[in-house]
Amino acid sequence: MTLPAGYYRIDPDIRALVAAMNVHGFRTYASCQGHGFPVTKLPPYIAFVCPVKKAALLEQRLRQDAESMMPRLLWG
């Protein structure tokens, strides 16, 4: 994936996810890949703006994956 100009300021380990969220209509404005050991010292995050319905759908899909017997995402 080629990243738009300005993405060099985003932590490298979270850059592709931030770009994907922006492409799909989640307007991001802050992020961090997480730092320190354990990562819970400063956990990763992405702050974004979108319509409430879109955020609710994202939450539903993430929860379904987290609770799945065969999740597709890596939950640590």
The first five atom37 places (N, CA, C, CB, O) and aatype in JSON, in Angstrom:
{
  "aatype": [12, 16, 10, 14, 0, 7, 18, 18, 1, 9, 3, 14, 3, 9, 1, 0, 10, 19, 0, 0, 12, 2, 19, 8, 7, 13, 1, 16, 18, 0, 15, 4, 5, 7, 8, 7, 13, 14, 19, 16, 11, 10, 14, 14, 18, 9, 0, 13, 19, 4, 14, 19, 11, 11, 0, 0, 10, 10, 6, 5, 1, 10, 1, 5, 3, 0, 6, 15, 12, 12, 14, 1, 10, 10, 17, 7],
  "atom_mask": [
    [1, 1, 1, 1, 1],
    [1, 1, 1, 1, 1],
    [1, 1, 1, 1, 1],
    [1, 1, 1, 1, 1],
    [1, 1, 1, 1, 1],
    [1, 1, 1, 0, 1],
    [1, 1, 1, 1, 1],
    [1, 1, 1, 1, 1],
    [1, 1, 1, 1, 1],
    [1, 1, 1, 1, 1],
    [1, 1, 1, 1, 1],
    [1, 1, 1, 1, 1],
    [1, 1, 1, 1, 1],
    [1, 1, 1, 1, 1],
    [1, 1, 1, 1, 1],
    [1, 1, 1, 1, 1],
    [1, 1, 1, 1, 1],
    [1, 1, 1, 1, 1],
    [1, 1, 1, 1, 1],
    [1, 1, 1, 1, 1],
    [1, 1, 1, 1, 1],
    [1, 1, 1, 1, 1],
    [1, 1, 1, 1, 1],
    [1, 1, 1, 1, 1],
    [1, 1, 1, 0, 1],
    [1, 1, 1, 1, 1],
    [1, 1, 1, 1, 1],
    [1, 1, 1, 1, 1],
    [1, 1, 1, 1, 1],
    [1, 1, 1, 1, 1],
    [1, 1, 1, 1, 1],
    [1, 1, 1, 1, 1],
    [1, 1, 1, 1, 1],
    [1, 1, 1, 0, 1],
    [1, 1, 1, 1, 1],
    [1, 1, 1, 0, 1],
    [1, 1, 1, 1, 1],
    [1, 1, 1, 1, 1],
    [1, 1, 1, 1, 1],
    [1, 1, 1, 1, 1],
    [1, 1, 1, 1, 1],
    [1, 1, 1, 1, 1],
    [1, 1, 1, 1, 1],
    [1, 1, 1, 1, 1],
    [1, 1, 1, 1, 1],
    [1, 1, 1, 1, 1],
    [1, 1, 1, 1, 1],
    [1, 1, 1, 1, 1],
    [1, 1, 1, 1, 1],
    [1, 1, 1, 1, 1],
    [1, 1, 1, 1, 1],
    [1, 1, 1, 1, 1],
    [1, 1, 1, 1, 1],
    [1, 1, 1, 1, 1],
    [1, 1, 1, 1, 1],
    [1, 1, 1, 1, 1],
    [1, 1, 1, 1, 1],
    [1, 1, 1, 1, 1],
    [1, 1, 1, 1, 1],
    [1, 1, 1, 1, 1],
    [1, 1, 1, 1, 1],
    [1, 1, 1, 1, 1],
    [1, 1, 1, 1, 1],
    [1, 1, 1, 1, 1],
    [1, 1, 1, 1, 1],
    [1, 1, 1, 1, 1],
    [1, 1, 1, 1, 1],
    [1, 1, 1, 1, 1],
    [1, 1, 1, 1, 1],
    [1, 1, 1, 1, 1],
    [1, 1, 1, 1, 1],
    [1, 1, 1, 1, 1],
    [1, 1, 1, 1, 1],
    [1, 1, 1, 1, 1],
    [1, 1, 1, 1, 1],
    [1, 1, 1, 0, 1]
  ],
  "atom_positions": [
    [[0.84, -1.17, 0.0], [0.0, 0.0, 0.0], [0.9, 1.24, 0.0], [-0.96, -0.01, 1.22], [1.79, 1.35, 0.84]],
    [[0.67, 2.15, -0.92], [1.39, 3.41, -0.96], [0.67, 4.39, -0.04], [1.49, 3.96, -2.41], [-0.54, 4.56, -0.14]],
    [[1.42, 5.03, 0.83], [0.82, 5.94, 1.8], [0.86, 7.38, 1.31], [1.53, 5.82, 3.13], [1.85, 7.8, 0.7]],
    [[-0.21, 8.14, 1.57], [-0.24, 9.55, 1.17], [0.84, 10.36, 1.89], [-1.61, 10.15, 1.45], [1.37, 9.94, 2.92]],
    [[1.14, 11.52, 1.34], [2.11, 12.43, 1.97], [1.68, 12.74, 3.39], [2.27, 13.73, 1.14], [0.48, 12.89, 3.66]],
    [[2.63, 12.86, 4.29], [2.32, 13.18, 5.68], [2.24, 11.98, 6.59], [0.0, 0.0, 0.0], [2.28, 12.14, 7.81]],
    [[2.13, 10.79, 6.04], [2.01, 9.6, 6.87], [3.34, 9.22, 7.52], [1.5, 8.45, 6.04], [3.35, 8.35, 8.38]],
    [[4.43, 9.83, 7.13], [5.72, 9.53, 7.75], [5.73, 9.94, 9.22], [6.85, 10.23, 7.0], [6.57, 9.45, 9.98]],
    [[4.83, 10.82, 9.64], [4.78, 11.26, 11.03], [4.06, 10.26, 11.93], [4.1, 12.6, 11.11], [4.07, 10.41, 13.15]],
    [[3.45, 9.27, 11.35], [2.71, 8.27, 12.11], [3.65, 7.12, 12.45], [1.47, 7.75, 11.3], [4.46, 6.7, 11.62]],
    [[3.55, 6.62, 13.69], [4.39, 5.5, 14.11], [4.32, 4.38, 13.08], [3.97, 4.98, 15.51], [3.23, 4.02, 12.65]],
    [[5.46, 3.82, 12.68], [5.49, 2.85, 11.59], [4.66, 1.59, 11.82], [6.9, 2.45, 11.34], [4.11, 1.05, 10.87]],
    [[4.55, 1.12, 13.05], [3.81, -0.12, 13.3], [2.3, 0.05, 13.24], [4.19, -0.68, 14.63], [1.57, -0.94, 13.28]],
    [[1.81, 1.28, 13.15], [0.37, 1.5, 13.09], [-0.04, 2.26, 11.83], [-0.09, 2.28, 14.33], [-1.22, 2.49, 11.58]],
    [[0.95, 2.64, 11.03], [0.73, 3.47, 9.83], [-0.26, 2.85, 8.85], [2.05, 3.69, 9.13], [-1.15, 3.55, 8.37]],
    [[-0.13, 1.57, 8.54], [-1.03, 0.94, 7.54], [-2.47, 0.9, 8.04], [-0.55, -0.49, 7.22], [-3.4, 1.09, 7.26]],
    [[-2.67, 0.65, 9.34], [-4.03, 0.62, 9.9], [-4.65, 2.02, 9.85], [-4.02, 0.1, 11.35], [-5.83, 2.16, 9.52]],
    [[-3.88, 3.04, 10.17], [-4.38, 4.42, 10.1], [-4.77, 4.75, 8.66], [-3.3, 5.42, 10.61], [-5.83, 5.34, 8.43]],
    [[-3.95, 4.39, 7.7], [-4.25, 4.65, 6.29], [-5.52, 3.91, 5.87], [-3.08, 4.22, 5.4], [-6.36, 4.49, 5.18]],
    [[-5.67, 2.65, 6.28], [-6.86, 1.87, 5.92], [-8.12, 2.49, 6.52], [-6.71, 0.41, 6.39], [-9.16, 2.55, 5.86]],
    [[-8.03, 2.95, 7.76], [-9.2, 3.57, 8.38], [-9.6, 4.84, 7.64], [-8.91, 3.9, 9.86], [-10.78, 5.08, 7.42]],
    [[-8.61, 5.66, 7.24], [-8.91, 6.88, 6.49], [-9.54, 6.56, 5.14], [-7.64, 7.71, 6.3], [-10.47, 7.25, 4.72]],
    [[-9.06, 5.55, 4.47], [-9.61, 5.15, 3.17], [-11.08, 4.75, 3.3], [-8.79, 3.99, 2.56], [-11.87, 4.96, 2.39]],
    [[-11.43, 4.16, 4.45], [-12.79, 3.66, 4.65], [-13.68, 4.64, 5.42], [-12.74, 2.35, 5.39], [-14.71, 4.23, 5.98]],
    [[-13.31, 5.9, 5.46], [-14.19, 6.93, 5.99], [-14.07, 7.24, 7.47], [0.0, 0.0, 0.0], [-14.9, 7.98, 8.01]],
    [[-13.07, 6.69, 8.14], [-12.81, 7.04, 9.53], [-11.72, 8.11, 9.51], [-12.39, 5.77, 10.4], [-10.57, 7.8, 9.2]],
    [[-12.05, 9.35, 9.84], [-11.09, 10.45, 9.77], [-10.23, 10.44, 11.04], [-11.81, 11.82, 9.6], [-10.68, 10.85, 12.11]],
    [[-9.01, 9.97, 10.91], [-8.12, 9.86, 12.07], [-7.45, 11.2, 12.35], [-7.06, 8.76, 11.84], [-7.19, 11.99, 11.43]],
    [[-7.17, 11.45, 13.63], [-6.49, 12.69, 13.98], [-5.38, 12.5, 15.01], [-7.49, 13.68, 14.51], [-4.64, 13.45, 15.3]],
    [[-5.23, 11.31, 15.57], [-4.13, 11.03, 16.5], [-3.96, 9.52, 16.59], [-4.4, 11.65, 17.91], [-4.93, 8.77, 16.46]],
    [[-2.72, 9.08, 16.81], [-2.48, 7.65, 16.95], [-1.13, 7.41, 17.61], [-2.53, 6.94, 15.59], [-0.27, 8.29, 17.65]],
    [[-0.97, 6.2, 18.14], [0.3, 5.78, 18.73], [0.36, 4.26, 18.62], [0.43, 6.26, 20.23], [-0.63, 3.58, 18.86]],
    [[1.51, 3.74, 18.26], [1.66, 2.28, 18.12], [1.84, 1.59, 19.46], [2.84, 1.97, 17.22], [1.85, 0.36, 19.52]],
    [[1.98, 2.35, 20.54], [2.27, 1.78, 21.85], [3.77, 1.76, 22.07], [0.0, 0.0, 0.0], [4.54, 1.54, 21.14]],
    [[4.17, 2.01, 23.3], [5.59, 2.08, 23.61], [5.86, 1.49, 24.98], [6.1, 3.53, 23.54], [4.98, 1.46, 25.84]],
    [[7.07, 1.03, 25.17], [7.48, 0.48, 26.45], [7.21, -1.0, 26.53], [0.0, 0.0, 0.0], [6.58, -1.59, 25.65]],
    [[7.71, -1.6, 27.58], [7.46, -3.02, 27.82], [7.04, -3.19, 29.26], [8.72, -3.89, 27.5], [7.78, -2.78, 30.15]],
    [[5.9, -3.75, 29.52], [4.95, -4.23, 28.51], [4.27, -3.06, 27.81], [3.89, -5.16, 29.15], [4.3, -1.93, 28.29]],
    [[3.67, -3.35, 26.67], [3.03, -2.3, 25.87], [1.95, -1.59, 26.66], [2.44, -2.89, 24.58], [1.59, -0.46, 26.33]],
    [[1.41, -2.21, 27.7], [0.37, -1.57, 28.5], [0.88, -0.3, 29.19], [-0.16, -2.54, 29.54], [0.08, 0.48, 29.7]],
    [[2.19, -0.09, 29.21], [2.74, 1.14, 29.78], [2.22, 2.35, 29.0], [4.3, 1.11, 29.74], [1.84, 3.35, 29.6]],
    [[2.2, 2.28, 27.7], [1.59, 3.26, 26.82], [0.94, 2.47, 25.68], [2.64, 4.33, 26.28], [1.58, 2.23, 24.66]],
    [[-0.33, 2.06, 25.86], [-0.96, 1.17, 24.88], [-1.22, 1.87, 23.54], [-2.27, 0.64, 25.44], [-1.33, 3.09, 23.47]],
    [[-1.33, 1.07, 22.47], [-1.62, 1.64, 21.15], [-3.05, 2.18, 21.1], [-1.42, 0.57, 20.05], [-3.94, 1.72, 21.81]],
    [[-3.25, 3.18, 20.24], [-4.6, 3.73, 20.04], [-4.66, 4.44, 18.69], [-4.98, 4.7, 21.19], [-3.64, 4.82, 18.12]],
    [[-5.88, 4.61, 18.2], [-6.16, 5.46, 17.05], [-7.4, 6.26, 17.4], [-6.36, 4.63, 15.71], [-8.45, 5.69, 17.7]],
    [[-7.29, 7.58, 17.38], [-8.43, 8.46, 17.61], [-8.99, 8.87, 16.25], [-8.02, 9.72, 18.46], [-8.25, 9.21, 15.34]],
    [[-10.32, 8.81, 16.13], [-10.94, 9.11, 14.84], [-12.32, 9.71, 15.02], [-11.03, 7.84, 13.99], [-12.9, 9.66, 16.1]],
    [[-12.83, 10.29, 13.93], [-14.16, 10.86, 13.89], [-14.92, 10.18, 12.76], [-14.11, 12.42, 13.68], [-14.37, 9.97, 11.67]],
    [[-16.17, 9.82, 13.02], [-17.05, 9.24, 12.0], [-18.47, 9.3, 12.54], [-16.63, 7.76, 11.64], [-18.67, 9.59, 13.72]],
    [[-19.47, 9.03, 11.7], [-20.84, 8.96, 12.2], [-20.98, 7.86, 13.26], [-21.82, 8.72, 11.04], [-20.29, 6.84, 13.2]],
    [[-21.87, 8.07, 14.22], [-22.07, 7.11, 15.31], [-22.42, 5.72, 14.78], [-23.16, 7.6, 16.27], [-21.93, 4.72, 15.31]],
    [[-23.26, 5.65, 13.75], [-23.65, 4.33, 13.21], [-22.43, 3.58, 12.68], [-24.69, 4.51, 12.08], [-22.33, 2.36, 12.84]],
    [[-21.52, 4.29, 12.05], [-20.32, 3.65, 11.51], [-19.42, 3.16, 12.65], [-19.55, 4.64, 10.6], [-18.85, 2.08, 12.56]],
    [[-19.28, 3.96, 13.71], [-18.48, 3.54, 14.87], [-19.12, 2.33, 15.54], [-18.35, 4.71, 15.88], [-18.41, 1.42, 15.98]],
    [[-20.44, 2.3, 15.63], [-21.14, 1.17, 16.24], [-20.92, -0.1, 15.42], [-22.64, 1.46, 16.37], [-20.75, -1.18, 16.0]],
    [[-20.93, 0.01, 14.1], [-20.69, -1.15, 13.25], [-19.26, -1.66, 13.42], [-20.97, -0.8, 11.77], [-19.03, -2.87, 13.48]],
    [[-18.3, -0.75, 13.5], [-16.91, -1.15, 13.73], [-16.78, -1.87, 15.07], [-15.97, 0.09, 13.69], [-16.14, -2.92, 15.15]],
    [[-17.39, -1.32, 16.11], [-17.34, -1.96, 17.44], [-17.95, -3.35, 17.4], [-18.07, -1.09, 18.48], [-17.41, -4.28, 17.99]],
    [[-19.08, -3.49, 16.71], [-19.75, -4.79, 16.61], [-18.86, -5.81, 15.92], [-21.08, -4.64, 15.84], [-18.73, -6.95, 16.38]],
    [[-18.24, -5.41, 14.82], [-17.38, -6.35, 14.08], [-16.13, -6.72, 14.88], [-16.97, -5.74, 12.74], [-15.71, -7.87, 14.86]],
    [[-15.54, -5.75, 15.57], [-14.37, -6.06, 16.4], [-14.74, -6.99, 17.55], [-13.76, -4.76, 16.94], [-14.0, -7.92, 17.85]],
    [[-15.88, -6.74, 18.19], [-16.32, -7.59, 19.3], [-16.59, -9.01, 18.81], [-17.58, -7.01, 19.96], [-16.2, -9.98, 19.46]],
    [[-17.26, -9.14, 17.66], [-17.54, -10.47, 17.11], [-16.24, -11.23, 16.87], [-18.34, -10.37, 15.81], [-16.16, -12.43, 17.16]],
    [[-15.24, -10.56, 16.33], [-13.97, -11.22, 16.08], [-13.28, -11.6, 17.39], [-13.05, -10.32, 15.24], [-12.75, -12.7, 17.51]],
    [[-13.28, -10.69, 18.35], [-12.62, -10.96, 19.64], [-13.25, -12.13, 20.36], [-12.68, -9.71, 20.52], [-12.56, -12.87, 21.07]],
    [[-14.56, -12.32, 20.2], [-15.28, -13.4, 20.89], [-15.39, -14.67, 20.07], [-16.66, -12.93, 21.27], [-15.93, -15.67, 20.54]],
    [[-14.87, -14.65, 18.85], [-14.95, -15.79, 17.94], [-14.01, -16.91, 18.4], [-14.61, -15.36, 16.51], [-12.97, -16.66, 19.0]],
    [[-14.4, -18.14, 18.1], [-13.53, -19.29, 18.36], [-12.31, -19.28, 17.43], [-14.32, -20.61, 18.2], [-11.27, -19.85, 17.76]],
    [[-12.44, -18.64, 16.28], [-11.35, -18.54, 15.31], [-11.2, -17.08, 14.86], [-11.59, -19.47, 14.08], [-11.57, -16.75, 13.74]],
    [[-10.68, -16.2, 15.73], [-10.55, -14.79, 15.36], [-9.59, -14.58, 14.19], [-10.08, -13.98, 16.56], [-8.62, -15.32, 14.02]],
    [[-9.89, -13.57, 13.39], [-9.03, -13.23, 12.25], [-7.97, -12.2, 12.63], [-9.88, -12.7, 11.1], [-6.96, -12.07, 11.96]],
    [[-8.21, -11.47, 13.71], [-7.28, -10.44, 14.16], [-6.42, -10.96, 15.3], [-8.04, -9.17, 14.6], [-6.8, -11.9, 16.0]],
    [[-5.27, -10.33, 15.49], [-4.37, -10.71, 16.59], [-4.7, -9.84, 17.8], [-2.86, -10.55, 16.18], [-4.54, -8.62, 17.75]],
    [[-5.17, -10.46, 18.86], [-5.61, -9.72, 20.04], [-4.59, -9.72, 21.16], [-6.91, -10.3, 20.55], [-4.93, -9.39, 22.3]],
    [[-3.35, -10.06, 20.88], [-2.29, -10.0, 21.88], [-2.29, -11.19, 22.7], [0.0, 0.0, 0.0], [-1.46, -11.32, 23.61]]
  ]
}
